[in-house]
Amino acid sequence: MKASEFDKKFDDNNDDIIDDLDLSTLRRPNQPLKRVNVDFPSWMVKSLDREASRIGVTRQSIIKVWLAERLEAGEANKNIKTDHLQER
């Protein structure tokens, strides 16, 4: 697909462009990666794979997104508690 076709597809908001992206090469600048190994029970891997397939991403992607959401929520809760204590 030419860049102009991709831009038009994006600008028109008619189609989902996620299928046109290669998410396996996605990198965040200035955020070095650290490889870790985690063991999951097989039922959890099956559930992760099912959900990843449903939304069209890889197992690794869904794990990263869900962990990031959880960590951000925890940080937000910590900030709320800190703010509340400072008000006293």
Secondary structure, 3 states (H helix, E strand, C coil): CCHHHHHHHHHHCCCCCHHHCCHHHCCCCCCCCCCCCCCCCHHHHHHHHHHHHHHCCCHHHHHHHHHHHHHHHHHHHHHHHHHHHHHC
